[in-house]
Amino acid sequence: PSYLTMPIVDVVNGGLQINGSLHVGPDGGFGNPYDEAGQLRIASAEIVAQQSASISNQSVLSLELIPWMGRSMDDPHEDPGAMLSTGALYADGTLHIEAVETSEFQLGQSFMLLESTNQPMDGAFDAIVMPGLPNDLAFQLSSQPALRGGTGDSLIATVVSLSGLLDFGDPNSMVVTGDATAVEVVDLTGDSAEEICVTF
Protein backbone atom coordinates (compact mmCIF):
# COMPACT_ATOMS: atom_id res chain seq x y z
CA PRO A 1 0.00 0.00 0.00
CA SER A 2 1.05 3.61 -0.50
CA TYR A 3 0.28 4.43 3.14
CA LEU A 4 0.52 2.14 6.15
CA THR A 5 -0.18 2.94 9.81
CA MET A 6 1.51 0.80 12.45
CA PRO A 7 2.38 1.72 16.06
CA ILE A 8 5.68 -0.20 16.17
CA VAL A 9 7.85 -1.46 13.32
CA ASP A 10 10.80 -3.84 13.81
CA VAL A 11 13.43 -4.26 11.10
CA VAL A 12 15.70 -7.18 12.01
CA ASN A 13 18.54 -8.95 10.18
CA GLY A 14 18.46 -7.43 6.75
CA GLY A 15 17.82 -4.23 4.89
CA LEU A 16 14.94 -2.02 3.84
CA GLN A 17 15.16 0.28 0.81
CA ILE A 18 12.62 3.12 0.65
CA ASN A 19 12.62 5.09 -2.59
CA GLY A 20 10.69 7.99 -1.03
CA SER A 21 10.57 9.26 2.55
CA LEU A 22 10.23 7.67 5.99
CA HIS A 23 8.19 9.27 8.79
CA VAL A 24 8.07 7.94 12.34
CA GLY A 25 5.36 9.56 14.43
CA PRO A 26 1.84 10.93 14.20
CA ASP A 27 0.41 10.32 10.77
CA GLY A 28 -0.28 13.93 9.85
CA GLY A 29 -4.06 13.83 9.75
CA PHE A 30 -4.68 10.38 8.28
CA GLY A 31 -6.43 9.22 11.46
CA ASN A 32 -3.97 7.34 13.63
CA PRO A 33 -6.00 4.79 15.66
CA TYR A 34 -3.13 4.10 18.06
CA ASP A 35 -2.24 5.78 21.34
CA GLU A 36 1.47 5.50 20.59
CA ALA A 37 3.10 8.22 18.52
CA GLY A 38 5.31 5.67 16.80
CA GLN A 39 8.41 3.56 17.27
CA LEU A 40 10.92 2.22 14.77
CA ARG A 41 13.35 -0.46 16.01
CA ILE A 42 16.37 -1.46 13.94
CA ALA A 43 18.46 -4.51 14.91
CA SER A 44 21.24 -5.99 12.75
CA ALA A 45 19.74 -4.14 9.80
CA GLU A 46 20.05 -1.06 7.65
CA ILE A 47 17.28 1.20 6.38
CA VAL A 48 17.89 3.53 3.45
CA ALA A 49 15.28 6.23 2.79
CA GLN A 50 16.39 7.93 -0.41
CA GLN A 51 14.67 11.29 0.05
CA SER A 52 14.23 12.00 3.76
CA ALA A 53 13.49 10.58 7.20
CA SER A 54 11.82 12.33 10.11
CA ILE A 55 11.50 11.23 13.73
CA SER A 56 8.71 13.32 15.21
CA ASN A 57 8.04 14.53 18.73
CA GLN A 58 7.09 11.75 21.21
CA SER A 59 8.33 9.09 18.79
CA VAL A 60 11.18 6.66 19.39
CA LEU A 61 13.97 5.52 17.10
CA SER A 62 15.53 2.45 18.73
CA LEU A 63 18.86 1.06 17.49
CA GLU A 64 20.37 -2.21 18.71
CA LEU A 65 24.17 -2.42 18.63
CA ILE A 66 26.06 -5.71 18.45
CA PRO A 67 29.84 -5.83 18.99
CA TRP A 68 30.63 -7.34 15.57
CA MET A 69 28.94 -4.36 13.89
CA GLY A 70 31.82 -2.11 14.96
CA ARG A 71 33.91 -0.47 12.26
CA SER A 72 37.24 1.21 11.84
CA MET A 73 36.68 4.92 11.29
CA ASP A 74 39.98 4.92 9.37
CA ASP A 75 38.06 3.20 6.57
CA PRO A 76 34.64 4.89 6.34
CA HIS A 77 33.65 2.80 3.34
CA GLU A 78 34.01 -0.43 5.28
CA ASP A 79 30.76 -2.26 5.95
CA PRO A 80 28.41 -2.03 7.72
CA GLY A 81 26.87 1.30 6.78
CA ALA A 82 24.62 3.51 8.84
CA MET A 83 21.68 1.83 10.51
CA LEU A 84 19.47 4.61 9.11
CA SER A 85 20.71 6.46 6.05
CA THR A 86 18.74 9.14 4.23
CA GLY A 87 19.12 12.20 2.06
CA ALA A 88 17.86 14.56 4.76
CA LEU A 89 17.20 13.65 8.41
CA TYR A 90 14.96 15.60 10.78
CA ALA A 91 15.48 14.53 14.40
CA ASP A 92 13.03 14.96 17.26
CA GLY A 93 11.58 12.59 19.85
CA THR A 94 13.86 10.01 21.48
CA LEU A 95 16.90 8.13 20.23
CA HIS A 96 17.15 4.90 22.24
CA ILE A 97 20.31 2.84 21.83
CA GLU A 98 20.39 -0.75 23.05
CA ALA A 99 23.34 -3.14 23.20
CA VAL A 100 23.62 -6.92 23.33
CA GLU A 101 26.63 -8.95 24.45
CA THR A 102 27.87 -5.85 26.29
CA SER A 103 31.00 -7.56 27.63
CA GLU A 104 32.28 -7.98 24.05
CA PHE A 105 32.48 -4.27 23.17
CA GLN A 106 36.04 -2.99 22.82
CA LEU A 107 37.56 0.42 23.50
CA GLY A 108 37.72 2.46 20.30
CA GLN A 109 35.00 0.60 18.37
CA SER A 110 32.77 2.95 16.37
CA PHE A 111 29.25 2.50 15.02
CA MET A 112 27.59 4.67 12.38
CA LEU A 113 24.05 5.16 13.66
CA LEU A 114 22.51 7.81 11.42
CA GLU A 115 23.56 9.34 8.13
CA SER A 116 22.16 12.37 6.33
CA THR A 117 23.87 12.50 2.93
CA ASN A 118 22.50 15.63 1.23
CA GLN A 119 22.43 18.11 4.09
CA PRO A 120 23.36 18.29 7.80
CA MET A 121 20.84 16.76 10.19
CA ASP A 122 18.07 19.12 11.15
CA GLY A 123 16.61 19.41 14.66
CA ALA A 124 17.73 17.56 17.77
CA PHE A 125 16.45 14.59 19.73
CA ASP A 126 14.56 15.50 22.91
CA ALA A 127 16.33 12.65 24.72
CA ILE A 128 19.09 10.19 23.94
CA VAL A 129 19.20 7.00 26.03
CA MET A 130 22.34 4.85 25.85
CA PRO A 131 23.13 1.59 27.64
CA GLY A 132 25.82 1.16 30.23
CA LEU A 133 28.79 -1.07 29.42
CA PRO A 134 30.95 -3.11 31.81
CA ASN A 135 34.69 -2.61 32.36
CA ASP A 136 34.41 1.19 32.78
CA LEU A 137 33.38 1.64 29.15
CA ALA A 138 30.58 3.72 27.67
CA PHE A 139 29.26 4.98 24.34
CA GLN A 140 30.06 8.55 23.33
CA LEU A 141 28.14 10.22 20.49
CA SER A 142 29.71 12.54 17.96
CA SER A 143 28.76 14.12 14.67
CA GLN A 144 31.11 13.89 11.70
CA PRO A 145 30.59 15.86 8.48
CA ALA A 146 30.56 14.22 5.04
CA LEU A 147 31.93 10.91 6.33
CA ARG A 148 31.14 9.05 3.10
CA GLY A 149 31.00 12.05 0.79
CA GLY A 150 28.13 14.43 0.12
CA THR A 151 27.28 17.54 2.10
CA GLY A 152 25.59 15.94 5.09
CA ASP A 153 26.81 14.41 8.32
CA SER A 154 26.78 11.21 10.35
CA LEU A 155 26.03 10.40 13.99
CA ILE A 156 28.67 8.06 15.39
CA ALA A 157 28.73 6.06 18.65
CA THR A 158 32.25 5.29 19.88
CA VAL A 159 33.22 3.07 22.81
CA VAL A 160 35.26 5.19 25.26
CA SER A 161 36.68 4.73 28.75
CA LEU A 162 34.80 6.33 31.65
CA SER A 163 37.97 6.68 33.69
CA GLY A 164 38.44 10.32 34.57
CA LEU A 165 35.44 11.48 32.52
CA LEU A 166 32.81 11.76 35.22
CA ASP A 167 34.41 13.72 38.05
CA PHE A 168 35.11 16.95 36.08
CA GLY A 169 37.76 17.73 38.71
CA ASP A 170 35.03 18.53 41.26
CA PRO A 171 36.28 18.01 44.85
CA ASN A 172 32.75 16.91 45.81
CA SER A 173 32.89 13.95 43.41
CA MET A 174 32.70 10.47 44.86
CA VAL A 175 33.56 7.01 43.60
CA VAL A 176 30.56 4.79 42.76
CA THR A 177 31.13 1.06 42.61
CA GLY A 178 29.59 -1.26 40.06
CA ASP A 179 28.92 -0.96 36.35
CA ALA A 180 26.75 1.76 34.86
CA THR A 181 23.35 0.46 33.78
CA ALA A 182 22.44 3.33 31.44
CA VAL A 183 23.55 6.72 30.20
CA GLU A 184 20.99 9.35 29.22
CA VAL A 185 21.52 12.74 27.61
CA VAL A 186 18.53 14.99 28.28
CA ASP A 187 17.64 18.53 29.32
CA LEU A 188 16.61 17.98 32.95
CA THR A 189 16.46 21.61 34.06
CA GLY A 190 14.64 23.24 31.15
CA ASP A 191 17.55 25.55 30.36
CA SER A 192 18.08 24.12 26.83
CA ALA A 193 21.42 22.62 27.93
CA GLU A 194 21.68 18.85 28.00
CA GLU A 195 22.84 17.01 31.12
CA ILE A 196 24.55 13.62 31.14
CA CYS A 197 22.87 11.20 33.55
CA VAL A 198 24.60 7.94 34.45
CA THR A 199 22.63 5.39 36.46
CA PHE A 200 24.21 2.58 38.52
N, C-alpha and C positions, 0 to 999 in steps of 0.2 A: 504493500500500500504506500501511497505518497505521504501519508501522515499516520503516525502510530503513537498512542499514549500508553505509557507503562510507568509505574511508580519507581521501579528499580530494574536496572539492566546490568547483567553480569557478562563480561567478555573474558573468556578464560582459554588459555592455550591456543593461540592462533592470531589471526589478524582480521580487521574489519576496515574495508575501504569505502569511504563515503564520498561520492563525487560532488555533493553539494555542501551543506552546512550541518553542524551538529549543535543542538540546543539541549542543555540539561536544566530543567526547572519548570516553572509554570508555563502552561502551553499557549499563552498569549491570546486568550479569548476563545479557544476551541472547546472549552467546557471540560476541564480536568475533573474527573469523578473521584480522584484520590486526595486524601488528606496530605500526603507527602508532597513536597515541592519537587522532588526528583533526586535520584542517586544513580551515578554511573560508577561501577566497580570494574577495574581492569587488573587482571592477574595473569602473568606470563603471556601477555598479549600486547599487540600494538593496534591503535586506531589511527587512521589517517583520514582527516576531513579536509578535502581539497580547498574549499573556500574559507570557512571560518568555524570556530567552535566557541560557544559561550556557556559559562557556568553561572547561573543566576543566583540571586540572593536566596538564602535558606536552602540551597541545593548542596549536594555533596559529591565531590569527585574523589573516589577512593582508589588508591594505587597500592598494589601488593608487590613488595620487593623481595627477590630471592637472591642469595649470594652469587650464584653463577651468572646472574644478569649484569654483574659489574663490568665496567669497561675501563680501558686506559684512555684518559683524556689526551694523551699524546697522539692518539690516532682516532680523531673524531668520526672517521668513516667506518670504524670497526662496528660490527653488529654487537648488540642489538641497538635499534634506533630508539627514538623517544616513545614512551608509552602512549602519549597523545600528541600527534603532530598535525598542524593545521596551518593554513595561510595566515590567518589572523585570529588570535585568542583573546577573548574578553573574560577576565577572571573576577569572580565574586563568590559568595557562599563560602564553603569550607573545603579545604584540601586535606584529606585524611590519608596518611601514609601508613601502611601496615608492613610488617616484615615477618618472614618465616625463617626457621633455622637460624635464629639470631646469633648463636655462638659461632657461626661460620663466616660472618662478615669480617673483613680485614681492613685495617687502617689504610686509608688512601684510595679505597674503591670508590668509583663514581658511577652514578646512575642518571641518565637523561630522562627526566620525568615528562616535561612539557616542552614543545617546540612550536614557535610561531615564526614561519619562514619569510613572510612578506612584509611584516612590520613588527615593531616591538610589542610585547604583550600589553594589553590595555586593562586598566583597573587593578584591583588587588583583592586577594582572598580576605574575607572577614576573619577567618581563623585557619591556622595550619596546625594539624595534630600529627606528631611524629612519634614513633615507638622508641622506647629505651633499648639500649643494647648492653650486653654484659661486657666485662673486661674494661670498664672505663671508656667505652666508645660511644659515639652518638652520631646522628646524621646532622650535617650542616648544609643549608640551602644557599645557593648562589645563582646569580643570573649571568650568563655569558652571551655576548652579542655575536650574531652571525657564525655560530659554531660550525655549521655545515654549509656555509655560503648563504646568500640572500641578505636581506636587510633586517631580519627579525632577531629574535634572541631565544635562548633556551634556559629552562630552569633545571639545575643540576643538584642532586643530593650526593654529598661526599661523606664518607666515614672518617671522622676525626676523633682525636683523643680529648676526653673531658679534663684531663689533668691540667690544672692551672687556669681553666677557662671560666670557672664558676665563682671564684672568690672576688674577682675584680680588685684585688688588693685591699679589700675592706677589712679593717681590724675586727669587725663584729662577725665576720664569717665563721662558720663552724663546719667541721667535717661530719658528713652523713654517711653511715655505713650502708652497704647493700648496693644493688644495681638499680639504676633508674628504670622505672616502668613506662614512662612516657615523657615526651617533651612537647610542649604546646607553645606556639607563638600567637599571641592574641592581645588586643588592646583591652586591658583589664580596668583601666582608670578613666577611659573616655577622653583621653587627651590626644588622640590620634597617633600616639607613639606605641609601638608594639612592645610587650614585655615577653621575656622568655621564662616559661614555667616548667620546672622539672619536678616530676613526682617520683617518690621512692616508696 
